[in-house]
């Protein structure tokens, strides 16, 4: 399937409708798991890449190879901090492997570091995994594994760029009767079978909590939602972080994603939640369409045309940090991407690491995009953890360490 062409059939919607007919309304997490990660029909499973100007959303990788060059500087510093032996480079949510290719292109300029690298690409999409050797090109011999799950016994770095925000979330809402959960159901009059035309339509409904841990999670954070507020709880992201920390024998965990502290995420600022969808670079979140039939209200944009669009929500950075620390990882830094990349580019007063990186006019334009306040620079947050490495002087943390 051409990753640049929209999905026009409604097989994914049919599969979700069949699941609802068999099991009843789905939690938002179950809906997202099918819409995004169904092994054949899900949004991420059906194409090797969904980003870029001709895709649905834009990431730092799509700006160009400079992002990978800067990360390679940090990874080289991490390698030196772990005594310079064999070093696992593990990318989670690797898509077709383009970021790893950019990192390796830069790493190849340092023979000792490059020779130490053992590359593992973790990606849910079978179509994307098939592309890994071709994307890596001259570095394909470095690829030790290409799989859907993290390897064990990692000695090096696990890194993920915009992974956690796309993992399935539960959505809860505070009602006068207490905390309840959002479910996805078939719209009225949708009792037919798969393959019907038009495709099935879905609505969101409120029901009891599906998981007792949802209320307990908010309580543990000291969060008190006000009546009418909605919020997302990403138990899948916390489980992934736990797995990553358990897989990391010695080294670093680098996460770059949209997110906020729990105090901000579960505040009036985000009282409608952050769950949204993207298609052709349009934000489809919010209440977009009158529900079909006699059921009053509006249908949220993220619920429509499942399998054809990205669905995402902002990450609870506080909970991620708590999980990592509970499993023996030290928090080395939490900061905006702006400050992280400026330090890696050698544009701070610190003398840690190599000097200013050479940039031509194209690189300078890319760099401005990567650090732009209000854009990738401030919306992307960098979380850096270490296990059994102490607190080394890392170049990316050598400048201003701040979260805006």
PyMOL commands that set and color helices and strands:
alter all, ss='L'
color gray80, all
select helices_A, chain A and resi 11-23+28-37+60-63+66-81+98-107+111-116+126-142+164-166+212-220+235-247+262-265+268-270+301-303+317-326+337-344+361-371+376-379+395-397
alter helices_A, ss='H'
color red, helices_A
select strands_A, chain A and resi 26-27+87-92+117-122+143-147+154-161+170-175+178-186+202-207+230-233+248-260+276-279+282-283+287-290+298-300+310-312+315-316+330-336+380-387
alter strands_A, ss='S'
color yellow, strands_A
deselect
rebuild
show_as cartoon
